[in-house]
């Protein structure tokens, strides 16, 4: 568990909860000037009995400010393969790409990601006209039991140039 931590001026991702991590949390932390993604959660797209199955993660009451400073396509909170996660009451701002992204598999095939709660997050001043194909919250693939409630998203801007698109609140 990470609680009441401060992550500043880092050259890569700040916190990675990867293969087989279970029952873990990132709470009440401050992230500033992160070169890549602030919080990454992901394991493997595998069955629950397999070692790399990631589950029961809580990301709550964090401020993520100035993420993606070197790797502009970085995400504030990125969840790829995880069964059951709570992303609640986080403030995410001043990034060049998506605030929260959940899922990683296109289509309707088996995907471990399910039961994700995204609730009461504040996401703003992201995109800033640099990249496309992005949003405040980006959901990808089949995710049974997932819910998005009471999130506030504003000031999302994709590349305004020819071929640029996106910049949605929820994508």
C-alpha atoms as a printed R data frame, in Angstrom:
    type eleno elety resid chain resno       x       y       z
1   ATOM     1    CA   UNK     A     1   0.000   0.000   0.000
2   ATOM     2    CA   UNK     A     2   1.118   3.536  -0.759
3   ATOM     3    CA   UNK     A     3  -0.401   6.117   1.586
4   ATOM     4    CA   UNK     A     4   0.401   9.816   2.081
5   ATOM     5    CA   UNK     A     5   3.335   9.644  -0.346
6   ATOM     6    CA   UNK     A     6   4.719  12.365  -2.570
7   ATOM     7    CA   UNK     A     7   6.114  11.591  -6.035
8   ATOM     8    CA   UNK     A     8   7.773  14.533  -7.802
9   ATOM     9    CA   UNK     A     9  10.221  15.148 -10.656
10  ATOM    10    CA   UNK     A    10  10.379  11.534 -11.837
11  ATOM    11    CA   UNK     A    11  11.818  10.380 -15.186
12  ATOM    12    CA   UNK     A    12   9.316   7.552 -15.759
13  ATOM    13    CA   UNK     A    13   6.128   6.122 -14.296
14  ATOM    14    CA   UNK     A    14   5.640   6.932 -10.608
15  ATOM    15    CA   UNK     A    15   3.800   3.815  -9.323
16  ATOM    16    CA   UNK     A    16   3.390   0.491 -11.137
17  ATOM    17    CA   UNK     A    17   1.202  -2.256  -9.705
18  ATOM    18    CA   UNK     A    18   1.798  -5.045 -12.177
19  ATOM    19    CA   UNK     A    19   1.686  -8.804 -12.576
20  ATOM    20    CA   UNK     A    20  -0.195 -10.579  -9.813
21  ATOM    21    CA   UNK     A    21  -0.600  -7.612  -7.463
22  ATOM    22    CA   UNK     A    22  -3.623  -8.089  -5.224
23  ATOM    23    CA   UNK     A    23  -5.365  -6.159  -2.445
24  ATOM    24    CA   UNK     A    24  -3.232  -3.037  -2.820
25  ATOM    25    CA   UNK     A    25  -3.861   0.691  -2.772
26  ATOM    26    CA   UNK     A    26  -2.551   4.158  -3.603
27  ATOM    27    CA   UNK     A    27  -4.248   6.659  -1.281
28  ATOM    28    CA   UNK     A    28  -3.778  10.308  -0.352
29  ATOM    29    CA   UNK     A    29  -0.684  10.719  -2.525
30  ATOM    30    CA   UNK     A    30   0.589  13.702  -4.479
31  ATOM    31    CA   UNK     A    31   2.127  13.345  -7.961
32  ATOM    32    CA   UNK     A    32   3.808  16.281  -9.719
33  ATOM    33    CA   UNK     A    33   6.042  16.613 -12.745
34  ATOM    34    CA   UNK     A    34   5.971  12.942 -13.748
35  ATOM    35    CA   UNK     A    35   7.658  12.110 -17.081
36  ATOM    36    CA   UNK     A    36   5.241   9.279 -17.883
37  ATOM    37    CA   UNK     A    37   2.096   7.776 -16.309
38  ATOM    38    CA   UNK     A    38   1.454   8.594 -12.657
39  ATOM    39    CA   UNK     A    39  -0.251   5.301 -11.644
40  ATOM    40    CA   UNK     A    40  -0.253   2.163 -13.782
41  ATOM    41    CA   UNK     A    41  -2.194  -0.986 -12.851
42  ATOM    42    CA   UNK     A    42  -1.931  -4.052 -15.030
43  ATOM    43    CA   UNK     A    43  -1.162  -7.679 -15.056
44  ATOM    44    CA   UNK     A    44  -1.837 -10.157 -17.749
45  ATOM    45    CA   UNK     A    45  -5.039 -11.006 -19.561
46  ATOM    46    CA   UNK     A    46  -5.250 -14.360 -17.827
47  ATOM    47    CA   UNK     A    47  -7.603 -16.522 -15.776
48  ATOM    48    CA   UNK     A    48  -8.141 -15.920 -12.020
49  ATOM    49    CA   UNK     A    49  -6.167 -18.999 -11.009
50  ATOM    50    CA   UNK     A    50  -3.055 -17.826 -12.825
51  ATOM    51    CA   UNK     A    51  -0.179 -16.167 -10.976
52  ATOM    52    CA   UNK     A    52  -0.226 -12.880 -12.933
53  ATOM    53    CA   UNK     A    53  -3.924 -12.168 -12.250
54  ATOM    54    CA   UNK     A    54  -4.156  -8.643 -10.814
55  ATOM    55    CA   UNK     A    55  -7.128  -7.738  -8.619
56  ATOM    56    CA   UNK     A    56  -8.635  -5.609  -5.847
57  ATOM    57    CA   UNK     A    57  -6.824  -2.306  -6.314
58  ATOM    58    CA   UNK     A    58  -7.901   1.018  -4.785
59  ATOM    59    CA   UNK     A    59  -6.730   4.393  -6.098
60  ATOM    60    CA   UNK     A    60  -8.272   7.084  -3.927
61  ATOM    61    CA   UNK     A    61  -7.856  10.728  -2.885
62  ATOM    62    CA   UNK     A    62  -4.753  11.443  -4.972
63  ATOM    63    CA   UNK     A    63  -3.732  14.574  -6.828
64  ATOM    64    CA   UNK     A    64  -1.991  14.001 -10.148
65  ATOM    65    CA   UNK     A    65  -0.541  17.203 -11.584
66  ATOM    66    CA   UNK     A    66   1.759  17.660 -14.590
67  ATOM    67    CA   UNK     A    67   1.971  14.044 -15.775
68  ATOM    68    CA   UNK     A    68   3.322  12.972 -19.174
69  ATOM    69    CA   UNK     A    69   6.033  15.606 -19.159
70  ATOM    70    CA   UNK     A    70   8.456  13.600 -21.327
71  ATOM    71    CA   UNK     A    71   6.195  10.885 -22.730
72  ATOM    72    CA   UNK     A    72   3.281  13.038 -23.861
73  ATOM    73    CA   UNK     A    73   0.955  10.070 -24.467
74  ATOM    74    CA   UNK     A    74   1.156   9.080 -20.789
75  ATOM    75    CA   UNK     A    75  -2.019   8.740 -18.725
76  ATOM    76    CA   UNK     A    76  -2.828   9.994 -15.224
77  ATOM    77    CA   UNK     A    77  -4.233   6.617 -14.072
78  ATOM    78    CA   UNK     A    78  -3.923   3.682 -16.483
79  ATOM    79    CA   UNK     A    79  -5.547   0.302 -15.778
80  ATOM    80    CA   UNK     A    80  -5.012  -2.393 -18.399
81  ATOM    81    CA   UNK     A    81  -5.717  -5.852 -16.922
82  ATOM    82    CA   UNK     A    82  -7.366  -5.863 -13.500
83  ATOM    83    CA   UNK     A    83 -10.346  -7.511 -11.847
84  ATOM    84    CA   UNK     A    84 -12.005  -5.112  -9.406
85  ATOM    85    CA   UNK     A    85 -10.577  -1.653  -8.898
86  ATOM    86    CA   UNK     A    86 -11.857   1.525  -7.282
87  ATOM    87    CA   UNK     A    87 -10.713   4.848  -8.725
88  ATOM    88    CA   UNK     A    88 -12.376   7.362  -6.427
89  ATOM    89    CA   UNK     A    89 -12.013  11.048  -5.596
90  ATOM    90    CA   UNK     A    90  -8.821  11.775  -7.526
91  ATOM    91    CA   UNK     A    91  -7.895  15.146  -9.020
92  ATOM    92    CA   UNK     A    92  -6.076  14.788 -12.342
93  ATOM    93    CA   UNK     A    93  -4.918  17.833 -14.275
94  ATOM    94    CA   UNK     A    94  -2.339  19.377 -16.571
95  ATOM    95    CA   UNK     A    95  -1.497  16.351 -18.733
96  ATOM    96    CA   UNK     A    96  -1.179  16.054 -22.510
97  ATOM    97    CA   UNK     A    97  -3.263  12.908 -22.869
98  ATOM    98    CA   UNK     A    98  -6.071  10.975 -21.160
99  ATOM    99    CA   UNK     A    99  -6.812  11.409 -17.432
100 ATOM   100    CA   UNK     A   100  -8.042   7.858 -16.653
101 ATOM   101    CA   UNK     A   101  -7.844   4.937 -19.088
102 ATOM   102    CA   UNK     A   102  -9.317   1.485 -18.390
103 ATOM   103    CA   UNK     A   103  -9.096  -1.574 -20.639
104 ATOM   104    CA   UNK     A   104  -6.675  -2.749 -23.255
105 ATOM   105    CA   UNK     A   105  -8.381  -5.261 -25.558
106 ATOM   106    CA   UNK     A   106 -10.490  -4.323 -28.593
107 ATOM   107    CA   UNK     A   107 -13.609  -6.336 -29.270
108 ATOM   108    CA   UNK     A   108 -15.593  -8.830 -27.234
109 ATOM   109    CA   UNK     A   109 -13.113 -11.623 -26.488
110 ATOM   110    CA   UNK     A   110 -12.245 -12.601 -22.916
111 ATOM   111    CA   UNK     A   111 -10.782  -9.709 -20.982
112 ATOM   112    CA   UNK     A   112  -9.833  -9.848 -17.300
113 ATOM   113    CA   UNK     A   113 -10.813  -6.209 -16.736
114 ATOM   114    CA   UNK     A   114 -14.148  -5.987 -14.930
115 ATOM   115    CA   UNK     A   115 -15.810  -4.511 -11.842
116 ATOM   116    CA   UNK     A   116 -14.085  -1.145 -12.130
117 ATOM   117    CA   UNK     A   117 -15.610   1.767 -10.202
118 ATOM   118    CA   UNK     A   118 -14.696   5.252 -11.419
119 ATOM   119    CA   UNK     A   119 -16.405   7.661  -9.051
120 ATOM   120    CA   UNK     A   120 -16.218  11.338  -8.132
121 ATOM   121    CA   UNK     A   121 -12.961  12.154  -9.939
122 ATOM   122    CA   UNK     A   122 -12.114  15.667 -11.112
123 ATOM   123    CA   UNK     A   123 -10.276  15.748 -14.455
124 ATOM   124    CA   UNK     A   124  -9.365  19.016 -16.207
125 ATOM   125    CA   UNK     A   125  -6.872  20.881 -18.382
126 ATOM   126    CA   UNK     A   126  -5.764  17.764 -20.240
127 ATOM   127    CA   UNK     A   127  -4.823  17.214 -23.873
128 ATOM   128    CA   UNK     A   128  -3.997  20.886 -24.241
129 ATOM   129    CA   UNK     A   129  -4.193  20.615 -28.036
130 ATOM   130    CA   UNK     A   130  -1.181  18.317 -28.409
131 ATOM   131    CA   UNK     A   131  -2.487  14.815 -29.189
132 ATOM   132    CA   UNK     A   132  -5.614  13.134 -30.576
133 ATOM   133    CA   UNK     A   133  -7.666  10.016 -29.773
134 ATOM   134    CA   UNK     A   134  -8.034  10.918 -26.115
135 ATOM   135    CA   UNK     A   135 -10.506  11.931 -23.445
136 ATOM   136    CA   UNK     A   136 -10.993  12.675 -19.776
137 ATOM   137    CA   UNK     A   137 -11.913   9.020 -19.201
138 ATOM   138    CA   UNK     A   138 -11.109   6.479 -21.929
139 ATOM   139    CA   UNK     A   139 -12.813   3.065 -21.708
140 ATOM   140    CA   UNK     A   140 -11.785   0.217 -24.030
141 ATOM   141    CA   UNK     A   141 -13.210  -3.285 -24.403
142 ATOM   142    CA   UNK     A   142 -15.813  -5.316 -22.591
143 ATOM   143    CA   UNK     A   143 -15.846  -4.590 -18.835
144 ATOM   144    CA   UNK     A   144 -18.758  -6.228 -16.986
145 ATOM   145    CA   UNK     A   145 -19.695  -4.631 -13.676
146 ATOM   146    CA   UNK     A   146 -17.908  -1.364 -14.438
147 ATOM   147    CA   UNK     A   147 -19.499   1.967 -13.494
148 ATOM   148    CA   UNK     A   148 -18.674   5.651 -13.994
149 ATOM   149    CA   UNK     A   149 -20.531   7.999 -11.636
150 ATOM   150    CA   UNK     A   150 -20.323  11.627 -10.503
151 ATOM   151    CA   UNK     A   151 -17.071  12.433 -12.341
152 ATOM   152    CA   UNK     A   152 -16.438  16.048 -13.365
153 ATOM   153    CA   UNK     A   153 -14.461  16.576 -16.567
154 ATOM   154    CA   UNK     A   154 -13.686  19.904 -18.242
155 ATOM   155    CA   UNK     A   155 -11.157  21.663 -20.463
156 ATOM   156    CA   UNK     A   156 -10.176  18.661 -22.602
157 ATOM   157    CA   UNK     A   157  -8.586  19.655 -25.926
158 ATOM   158    CA   UNK     A   158  -7.224  17.412 -28.696
159 ATOM   159    CA   UNK     A   159  -4.958  18.464 -31.562
160 ATOM   160    CA   UNK     A   160  -6.956  21.079 -33.488
161 ATOM   161    CA   UNK     A   161  -4.998  20.498 -36.717
162 ATOM   162    CA   UNK     A   162  -5.989  18.517 -39.780
163 ATOM   163    CA   UNK     A   163  -6.463  14.887 -38.822
164 ATOM   164    CA   UNK     A   164  -6.724  15.721 -35.123
165 ATOM   165    CA   UNK     A   165  -9.747  14.338 -33.286
166 ATOM   166    CA   UNK     A   166 -10.914  13.417 -29.847
167 ATOM   167    CA   UNK     A   167 -10.787  15.495 -26.748
168 ATOM   168    CA   UNK     A   168 -13.973  13.955 -25.409
169 ATOM   169    CA   UNK     A   169 -15.136  13.925 -21.809
170 ATOM   170    CA   UNK     A   170 -15.788  10.166 -21.781
171 ATOM   171    CA   UNK     A   171 -14.490   8.142 -24.729
